[in-house]
Amino acid sequence: MSFGTILAMLCLEIASASERSSKKNIALLMMLPIAALSYSFTVVAYSIAAAAAAQKSFEQALAVRIITDIEAYPASSQLKSLAVIGYAPVSPVLVNTARKFPVVSRVVDNPVNGDLIWGHALFSYNGLRLDGIDASVVRAQLVGGKRPSALIRLKYSLYFIGQNVVLVFPPSEFP
């Protein structure tokens, strides 16, 4: 039996209670806010689940695209480490869901956000075997006047500095 069926049965019971005694009517009417809250929580839970699933597939596709670009670099066999600067883009489904339910942006996480543990775990899970380094180590080389060789995409940029790869994400509006 689905939640909607149970909620409909409860509403019919409340409607039929108006013909009964006033004590039962009051008890059933007190259940109406509980039913409304449980329905609201169910809607939010399904929204969070849908946003998390969309974010997972989006992250997976983004990680595979980044790994493909790194492996296409001519000297990719000599690369030793990866640094991440900025915040990775998020799924459009997550952005739209977070506009309706702001709690979603706190619950559904994006592991590629400069995190040395989860971001690199995502890349190593997809086949990229590079050590993670702190971005401050290579940030000075990016800010300097001479730019290293780079691959620029819409959602990210890859800079190859010696044996390091620096993954730079553009600024994002998403919190």
FINUFI-700866 format. One line per 4 residues: for each residue y, z, x of N, C-alpha, C, O. Coordinates in Angstrom, 2 decimals, padded with zeros to 5 digits. Example, Ala and Ser with C-alpha at 12.3 -4.5 7.8 and 13.67 -1.06 7.14 Angstrom:
BEGIN
-005.69,007.80,013.19,-004.50,007.80,012.30,-003.30,007.80,013.20,-003.32,008.46,014.24 ~ -002.25,007.08,012.85,-001.06,007.14,013.67,000.03,007.87,012.90,001.14,008.04,013.41
***
This chain:
BEGIN
-001.17,000.00,000.85,000.00,000.00,000.00,001.23,000.00,000.90,001.33,000.82,001.81 ~ 002.17,-000.89,000.66,003.34,-001.02,001.51,004.42,-000.01,001.12,004.36,000.63,000.07 ~ 005.39,000.12,002.00,006.48,001.06,001.76,007.30,000.65,000.55,007.73,001.50,-000.23 ~ 007.53,-000.66,000.39,008.30,-001.14,-000.76,007.64,-000.82,-002.08,008.31,-000.49,-003.05
006.31,-000.91,-002.13,005.57,-000.57,-003.34,005.70,000.91,-003.67,005.90,001.29,-004.82 ~ 005.59,001.74,-002.64,005.73,003.18,-002.86,007.13,003.51,-003.34,007.30,004.34,-004.23 ~ 008.15,002.87,-002.75,009.53,003.11,-003.16,009.76,002.65,-004.60,010.47,003.32,-005.35 ~ 009.18,001.51,-004.99,009.31,001.03,-006.36,008.64,001.99,-007.33,009.17,002.27,-008.41
007.46,002.49,-006.96,006.77,003.45,-007.82,007.60,004.73,-007.98,007.66,005.30,-009.07 ~ 008.24,005.17,-006.90,009.07,006.36,-006.97,010.26,006.13,-007.89,010.61,007.02,-008.67 ~ 010.89,004.97,-007.80,012.03,004.67,-008.67,011.61,004.61,-010.13,012.33,005.10,-011.01 ~ 010.45,004.02,-010.41,009.95,003.98,-011.80,009.65,005.39,-012.31,009.89,005.69,-013.48
009.12,006.23,-011.43,008.84,007.61,-011.82,010.13,008.35,-012.13,010.18,009.13,-013.08 ~ 011.17,008.12,-011.34,012.46,008.76,-011.59,013.05,008.27,-012.91,013.61,009.05,-013.67 ~ 012.90,006.97,-013.17,013.42,006.42,-014.42,012.68,006.99,-015.63,013.29,007.27,-016.67 ~ 011.39,007.15,-015.50,010.63,007.68,-016.63,010.83,009.19,-016.79,010.52,009.75,-017.84
011.34,009.83,-015.74,011.54,011.28,-015.80,012.70,011.67,-016.70,012.83,012.82,-017.11 ~ 013.54,010.71,-017.02,014.68,011.04,-017.88,014.22,011.43,-019.28,014.96,012.09,-020.01 ~ 013.04,011.04,-019.67,012.51,011.39,-020.98,011.83,012.75,-020.97,011.55,013.31,-022.03 ~ 011.55,013.29,-019.79,010.84,014.56,-019.66,011.83,015.73,-019.63,013.02,015.57,-019.91
011.31,016.87,-019.28,012.15,018.07,-019.23,013.15,017.97,-018.08,012.98,017.18,-017.15 ~ 014.19,018.77,-018.15,015.27,018.69,-017.18,014.87,019.22,-015.81,015.42,018.77,-014.81 ~ 013.91,020.16,-015.72,013.50,020.69,-014.43,012.78,019.63,-013.60,013.03,019.51,-012.40 ~ 011.90,018.86,-014.22,011.22,017.80,-013.51,012.19,016.69,-013.14,012.08,016.06,-012.08
013.14,016.45,-014.03,014.13,015.41,-013.77,014.97,015.74,-012.53,015.24,014.86,-011.71 ~ 015.38,016.98,-012.39,016.17,017.40,-011.25,015.35,017.31,-009.97,015.87,016.88,-008.94 ~ 014.09,017.70,-010.02,013.23,017.63,-008.83,013.04,016.19,-008.38,013.05,015.90,-007.19 ~ 012.86,015.29,-009.34,012.68,013.90,-008.97,013.98,013.27,-008.47,013.96,012.43,-007.57
015.10,013.66,-009.04,016.38,013.12,-008.58,016.72,013.62,-007.18,017.43,012.95,-006.43 ~ 016.21,014.80,-006.82,016.44,015.31,-005.48,015.64,014.51,-004.44,015.97,014.53,-003.25 ~ 014.61,013.81,-004.89,013.82,012.98,-003.97,014.48,011.64,-003.69,014.10,010.96,-002.74 ~ 015.45,011.25,-004.48,016.09,009.94,-004.31,016.79,009.80,-002.96,016.63,008.76,-002.32
017.56,010.79,-002.49,018.16,010.63,-001.15,017.12,010.54,-000.03,017.33,009.85,000.96 ~ 016.02,011.25,-000.21,014.96,011.19,000.80,014.36,009.79,000.84,014.09,009.26,001.91 ~ 014.15,009.20,-000.33,013.62,007.84,-000.38,014.60,006.84,000.22,014.20,005.92,000.93 ~ 015.88,007.01,-000.06,016.89,006.10,000.49,016.97,006.25,002.01,017.08,005.24,002.72
016.93,007.47,002.51,016.96,007.68,003.97,015.72,007.12,004.64,015.81,006.51,005.71 ~ 014.57,007.32,004.03,013.35,006.80,004.65,013.36,005.27,004.66,012.88,004.66,005.61 ~ 013.92,004.66,003.62,014.04,003.20,003.61,015.01,002.74,004.71,014.73,001.76,005.40 ~ 016.12,003.44,004.88,017.09,003.09,005.92,016.49,003.23,007.31,016.68,002.36,008.16
015.75,004.31,007.53,015.12,004.50,008.83,014.06,003.43,009.09,013.89,003.00,010.23 ~ 013.37,003.01,008.06,012.38,001.95,008.21,013.05,000.64,008.60,012.55,-000.08,009.46 ~ 014.18,000.33,007.98,014.91,-000.89,008.31,015.39,-000.84,009.76,015.27,-001.84,010.48 ~ 015.92,000.28,010.20,016.40,000.42,011.58,015.22,000.32,012.55,015.34,-000.30,013.61
014.09,000.93,012.21,012.93,000.88,013.09,012.42,-000.55,013.25,012.08,-000.97,014.35 ~ 012.35,-001.30,012.16,011.92,-002.69,012.25,012.93,-003.52,013.05,012.53,-004.41,013.79 ~ 014.21,-003.24,012.91,015.23,-003.95,013.67,015.11,-003.67,015.16,015.24,-004.57,015.98 ~ 014.86,-002.41,015.51,014.68,-002.05,016.91,013.44,-002.74,017.48,013.47,-003.24,018.61
012.37,-002.77,016.72,011.14,-003.41,017.19,011.34,-004.92,017.40,010.87,-005.47,018.38 ~ 012.04,-005.57,016.48,012.29,-007.00,016.61,013.20,-007.29,017.80,012.98,-008.26,018.53 ~ 014.22,-006.46,018.01,015.13,-006.65,019.14,014.41,-006.40,020.47,014.65,-007.11,021.45 ~ 013.54,-005.41,020.51,012.79,-005.11,021.73,011.83,-006.25,022.07,011.69,-006.62,023.23
011.17,-006.81,021.06,010.26,-007.93,021.30,011.02,-009.16,021.78,010.56,-009.85,022.69 ~ 012.17,-009.44,021.18,012.98,-010.58,021.60,013.51,-010.37,023.03,013.54,-011.31,023.82 ~ 013.92,-009.15,023.35,014.42,-008.86,024.68,013.32,-009.00,025.72,013.57,-009.48,026.83 ~ 012.11,-008.60,025.38,011.00,-008.70,026.32,010.70,-010.16,026.65,010.54,-010.50,027.83
010.64,-011.02,025.64,010.36,-012.43,025.92,011.53,-013.09,026.65,011.32,-013.97,027.48 ~ 012.76,-012.67,026.34,013.94,-013.20,027.02,013.93,-012.81,028.50,014.20,-013.64,029.36 ~ 013.62,-011.55,028.79,013.54,-011.08,030.17,012.46,-011.81,030.94,012.65,-012.18,032.10 ~ 011.32,-012.02,030.28,010.21,-012.70,030.92,010.61,-014.13,031.31,010.34,-014.57,032.42
011.25,-014.84,030.39,011.67,-016.21,030.66,012.74,-016.24,031.75,012.71,-017.12,032.61 ~ 013.67,-015.29,031.74,014.71,-015.23,032.76,014.10,-014.93,034.12,014.48,-015.56,035.12 ~ 013.16,-013.99,034.19,012.52,-013.65,035.47,011.75,-014.85,036.03,011.80,-015.11,037.23 ~ 011.04,-015.56,035.18,010.29,-016.73,035.64,011.24,-017.82,036.15,010.95,-018.48,037.15
012.35,-018.00,035.46,013.33,-019.00,035.89,013.94,-018.63,037.24,014.10,-019.50,038.10 ~ 014.27,-017.37,037.44,014.83,-016.91,038.72,013.81,-017.07,039.84,014.15,-017.53,040.93 ~ 012.57,-016.69,039.57,011.52,-016.80,040.59,011.29,-018.26,040.96,011.09,-018.58,042.13 ~ 011.31,-019.15,039.97,011.14,-020.58,040.24,012.26,-021.10,041.13,012.02,-021.89,042.04
013.48,-020.66,040.87,014.62,-021.09,041.69,014.53,-020.54,043.11,014.87,-021.24,044.07 ~ 014.08,-019.30,043.25,013.95,-018.72,044.60,012.85,-019.44,045.37,013.02,-019.73,046.56 ~ 011.74,-019.72,044.72,010.64,-020.40,045.40,010.96,-021.86,045.71,010.32,-022.45,046.59 ~ 011.92,-022.45,045.02,012.32,-023.83,045.29,013.23,-023.91,046.52,013.45,-025.01,047.04
013.76,-022.80,046.98,014.62,-022.79,048.17,013.78,-023.20,049.37,012.66,-022.72,049.53 ~ 014.29,-024.10,050.22,013.48,-024.63,051.33,012.92,-023.56,052.26,011.79,-023.70,052.75 ~ 013.67,-022.50,052.52,013.20,-021.46,053.44,012.70,-020.23,052.69,012.85,-019.11,053.16 ~ 012.10,-020.44,051.54,011.67,-019.29,050.72,010.57,-018.48,051.37,010.43,-017.29,051.08
009.78,-019.07,052.24,008.70,-018.32,052.89,009.24,-017.30,053.89,008.53,-016.38,054.28 ~ 010.50,-017.47,054.33,011.09,-016.55,055.31,011.88,-015.43,054.65,012.35,-014.53,055.35 ~ 012.03,-015.44,053.36,012.81,-014.42,052.66,012.05,-013.10,052.63,010.83,-013.07,052.46 ~ 012.80,-011.99,052.81,012.17,-010.67,052.87,012.60,-009.73,051.76,011.81,-008.90,051.32
013.85,-009.85,051.28,014.32,-008.84,050.34,015.21,-009.46,049.26,015.73,-010.57,049.42 ~ 015.37,-008.72,048.17,016.15,-009.15,047.01,017.12,-008.03,046.63,016.73,-006.87,046.52 ~ 018.38,-008.39,046.44,019.39,-007.46,045.95,019.92,-007.98,044.62,020.10,-009.19,044.45 ~ 020.18,-007.09,043.68,020.67,-007.47,042.36,022.05,-006.87,042.16,022.25,-005.67,042.33
023.01,-007.72,041.79,024.37,-007.28,041.52,024.72,-007.66,040.09,024.51,-008.80,039.69 ~ 025.22,-006.71,039.33,025.65,-006.98,037.96,024.56,-006.69,036.94,023.50,-006.14,037.26 ~ 024.86,-007.06,035.71,023.96,-006.80,034.59,023.40,-008.11,034.06,024.14,-009.06,033.81 ~ 022.11,-008.15,033.89,021.46,-009.35,033.38,021.86,-009.60,031.93,022.13,-008.65,031.20
021.89,-010.85,031.52,022.21,-011.13,030.11,021.10,-010.61,029.20,019.96,-010.43,029.62 ~ 021.47,-010.37,027.97,020.49,-009.87,027.00,020.23,-010.92,025.94,020.98,-011.89,025.79 ~ 019.17,-010.72,025.22,018.76,-011.65,024.18,019.80,-011.74,023.07,020.40,-010.73,022.71 ~ 020.03,-012.93,022.53,020.96,-013.05,021.39,020.53,-012.22,020.18,021.37,-011.73,019.42
019.23,-012.06,020.01,018.73,-011.23,018.91,019.15,-009.78,019.12,019.53,-009.10,018.17 ~ 019.08,-009.31,020.35,019.49,-007.94,020.66,021.00,-007.76,020.44,021.43,-006.73,019.92 ~ 021.79,-008.74,020.82,023.24,-008.65,020.63,023.58,-008.57,019.15,024.39,-007.74,018.74 ~ 022.97,-009.44,018.35,023.26,-009.45,016.90,022.77,-008.18,016.22,023.43,-007.66,015.33
021.61,-007.69,016.63,021.08,-006.46,016.03,021.95,-005.27,016.42,022.15,-004.37,015.61 ~ 022.45,-005.26,017.66,023.30,-004.15,018.10,024.64,-004.14,017.37,025.28,-003.09,017.25 ~ 025.08,-005.29,016.89,026.31,-005.31,016.09,026.10,-004.61,014.75,027.00,-003.93,014.26 ~ 024.92,-004.77,014.17,024.62,-004.11,012.89,024.27,-002.65,013.08,024.74,-001.78,012.35
023.43,-002.38,014.08,022.96,-001.03,014.35,023.27,-000.69,015.82,022.47,-001.04,016.69 ~ 024.38,-000.03,016.11,024.76,000.24,017.51,023.74,001.08,018.29,023.74,001.05,019.52 ~ 022.89,001.81,017.60,021.89,002.61,018.30,020.90,001.73,019.06,020.28,002.19,020.02 ~ 020.75,000.49,018.66,019.80,-000.41,019.30,020.17,-000.65,020.76,019.29,-000.77,021.61
021.46,-000.72,021.06,021.88,-000.96,022.44,021.51,000.21,023.35,021.40,000.04,024.56 ~ 021.32,001.38,022.79,020.91,002.55,023.58,019.39,002.65,023.70,018.87,003.22,024.66 ~ 018.68,002.12,022.73,017.23,002.27,022.70,016.53,001.16,023.49,015.61,001.43,024.26 ~ 016.97,-000.08,023.30,016.34,-001.21,023.97,017.02,-001.40,025.32,018.23,-001.66,025.38
016.27,-001.27,026.39,016.82,-001.29,027.73,016.61,-002.66,028.38,015.71,-003.41,028.00 ~ 017.45,-002.97,029.35,017.34,-004.19,030.14,017.06,-003.78,031.58,017.96,-003.26,032.24 ~ 015.84,-003.99,032.08,015.48,-003.43,033.39,016.03,-004.16,034.60,015.88,-003.67,035.72 ~ 016.68,-005.31,034.42,017.13,-006.08,035.58,018.56,-005.70,035.96,019.17,-006.38,036.79
019.11,-004.66,035.39,020.51,-004.29,035.61,020.74,-003.58,036.93,021.18,-002.43,036.96 ~ 020.45,-004.25,038.01,020.69,-003.67,039.32,019.77,-002.51,039.64,020.00,-001.79,040.61 ~ 018.74,-002.32,038.86,017.82,-001.21,039.05,016.79,-001.60,040.12,016.08,-002.59,039.98 ~ 016.74,-000.81,041.18,015.84,-001.14,042.28,014.37,-000.95,041.91,013.50,-001.53,042.56
014.08,-000.17,040.90,012.69,000.09,040.56,012.21,-000.88,039.48,011.30,-001.68,039.73 ~ 012.80,-000.83,038.29,012.31,-001.64,037.18,012.61,-003.11,037.35,011.78,-003.95,037.00 ~ 013.78,-003.45,037.87,014.12,-004.85,038.07,013.17,-005.52,039.04,012.69,-006.63,038.79 ~ 012.90,-004.85,040.16,012.00,-005.44,041.15,010.55,-005.38,040.68,009.74,-006.22,041.06
010.22,-004.39,039.86,008.87,-004.35,039.30,008.65,-005.54,038.37,007.56,-006.12,038.35 ~ 009.67,-005.91,037.60,009.56,-007.08,036.72,009.36,-008.35,037.54,008.54,-009.19,037.18 ~ 010.11,-008.49,038.63,009.96,-009.68,039.46,008.62,-009.70,040.19,008.00,-010.76,040.29 ~ 008.17,-008.56,040.69,006.88,-008.55,041.39,005.72,-008.77,040.42,004.70,-009.36,040.79
005.87,-008.31,039.19,004.84,-008.56,038.17,004.68,-010.06,037.92,003.59,-010.54,037.64 ~ 005.79,-010.79,038.02,005.76,-012.23,037.80,005.52,-013.04,039.06,005.62,-014.27,039.03 ~ 005.21,-012.39,040.17,004.77,-013.11,041.35,005.75,-013.16,042.51,005.43,-013.78,043.52 ~ 006.91,-012.55,042.42,007.88,-012.57,043.52,007.64,-011.35,044.41,007.83,-010.22,043.97
007.22,-011.58,045.63,006.89,-010.48,046.54,008.00,-010.27,047.56,007.84,-010.58,048.74 ~ 009.11,-009.74,047.11,010.23,-009.41,048.00,010.55,-007.93,047.86,010.41,-007.35,046.78 ~ 010.97,-007.32,048.96,011.37,-005.91,048.93,012.73,-005.80,048.25,013.55,-006.72,048.30 ~ 012.97,-004.67,047.61,014.27,-004.43,047.00,015.20,-003.73,047.96,014.81,-002.78,048.64
016.43,-004.20,048.03,017.44,-003.54,048.86,018.65,-003.23,047.99,018.85,-003.83,046.94 ~ 019.43,-002.28,048.47,020.65,-001.92,047.75,021.68,-003.05,047.92,021.82,-003.61,049.01 ~ 022.38,-003.35,046.86,023.34,-004.46,046.88,024.51,-004.21,047.81,025.15,-005.16,048.28 ~ 024.81,-002.95,048.10,025.94,-002.66,048.99,025.70,-003.17,050.40,026.65,-003.38,051.15
024.45,-003.36,050.77,024.11,-003.86,052.10,024.63,-005.29,052.29,025.11,-005.63,053.37 ~ 024.53,-006.12,051.27,024.91,-007.53,051.39,026.20,-007.87,050.66,026.68,-009.01,050.74 ~ 026.78,-006.92,049.95,028.00,-007.20,049.18,029.15,-007.64,050.08,029.93,-008.52,049.71 ~ 029.27,-007.04,051.26,030.36,-007.39,052.17,030.25,-008.85,052.62,031.27,-009.51,052.83
029.04,-009.35,052.78,028.86,-010.74,053.19,029.23,-011.71,052.08,029.61,-012.85,052.35 ~ 029.12,-011.27,050.83,029.51,-012.14,049.71,031.02,-012.16,049.52,031.59,-013.18,049.14 ~ 031.67,-011.02,049.80,033.10,-010.91,049.58,033.87,-011.63,050.69,034.99,-012.09,050.47 ~ 033.28,-011.74,051.87,033.95,-012.38,053.01,034.31,-013.83,052.72,033.90,-014.40,051.70
035.08,-014.43,053.62,035.59,-015.79,053.41,034.51,-016.85,053.41,034.60,-017.81,052.65 ~ 033.50,-016.73,054.24,032.46,-017.75,054.33,031.35,-017.48,053.32,030.69,-016.45,053.36 ~ 031.16,-018.42,052.42,030.12,-018.27,051.40,028.78,-018.77,051.93,028.72,-019.82,052.56 ~ 027.71,-018.02,051.68,026.38,-018.50,052.07,025.90,-019.58,051.11,026.54,-019.86,050.09
024.77,-020.20,051.44,024.23,-021.21,050.54,023.86,-020.55,049.22,023.39,-019.42,049.19 ~ 024.09,-021.28,048.15,023.93,-020.67,046.83,023.34,-021.65,045.84,023.38,-022.87,046.02 ~ 022.80,-021.08,044.79,022.35,-021.84,043.63,023.03,-021.20,042.43,022.78,-020.03,042.12 ~ 023.87,-021.96,041.75,024.67,-021.43,040.65,024.07,-021.91,039.33,023.90,-023.11,039.12
023.76,-020.98,038.47,023.29,-021.28,037.11,024.27,-020.67,036.13,025.18,-019.94,036.52 ~ 024.09,-020.97,034.86,024.99,-020.43,033.84,024.87,-018.92,033.72,025.88,-018.23,033.55 ~ 023.66,-018.40,033.80,023.43,-016.97,033.58,023.34,-016.15,034.86,023.39,-014.92,034.80 ~ 023.22,-016.79,036.02,023.10,-016.05,037.27,023.41,-016.98,038.44,023.48,-018.20,038.30
023.60,-016.35,039.61,023.80,-017.09,040.86,022.88,-016.48,041.91,022.67,-015.27,041.94 ~ 022.33,-017.32,042.75,021.48,-016.87,043.86,022.17,-017.22,045.17,022.54,-018.37,045.40 ~ 022.34,-016.22,046.03,022.91,-016.44,047.35,021.85,-016.10,048.38,021.19,-015.06,048.29 ~ 021.68,-016.97,049.35,020.68,-016.78,050.40,021.41,-016.42,051.69,022.10,-017.26,052.28
021.26,-015.17,052.12,021.94,-014.66,053.30,020.87,-014.23,054.30,020.29,-013.15,054.16 ~ 020.61,-015.05,055.27,019.56,-014.75,056.24,018.21,-014.66,055.55,017.73,-015.62,054.95 ~ 017.62,-013.48,055.63,016.32,-013.25,054.98,016.47,-012.52,053.65,015.48,-012.02,053.10 ~ 017.69,-012.45,053.15,017.95,-011.75,051.90,018.32,-012.74,050.80,018.94,-013.77,051.05
017.94,-012.41,049.59,018.36,-013.14,048.41,019.21,-012.18,047.60,018.81,-011.05,047.33 ~ 020.40,-012.63,047.20,021.28,-011.81,046.38,021.38,-012.48,045.02,021.83,-013.61,044.90 ~ 020.95,-011.76,044.00,020.99,-012.24,042.62,022.23,-011.63,041.97,022.33,-010.41,041.84 ~ 023.17,-012.48,041.55,024.44,-012.02,041.00,024.53,-012.49,039.55,024.42,-013.68,039.26
024.73,-011.54,038.66,024.93,-011.85,037.24,026.41,-011.79,036.93,027.11,-010.92,037.45 ~ 026.92,-012.69,036.08,028.34,-012.63,035.71,028.61,-011.43,034.81,027.68,-010.86,034.24 ~ 029.89,-011.04,034.67,030.22,-009.93,033.77,029.77,-010.21,032.34,029.82,-011.35,031.88 ~ 029.34,-009.17,031.65,028.82,-009.31,030.30,029.64,-008.44,029.35,030.17,-007.40,029.75
029.73,-008.86,028.08,030.43,-008.07,027.07,029.53,-006.99,026.48,030.01,-006.04,025.87 ~ 028.22,-007.14,026.67,027.28,-006.21,026.06,027.29,-004.90,026.83,027.30,-004.91,028.06 ~ 027.29,-003.75,026.12,027.35,-002.45,026.83,026.10,-002.16,027.62,026.00,-001.11,028.26
***
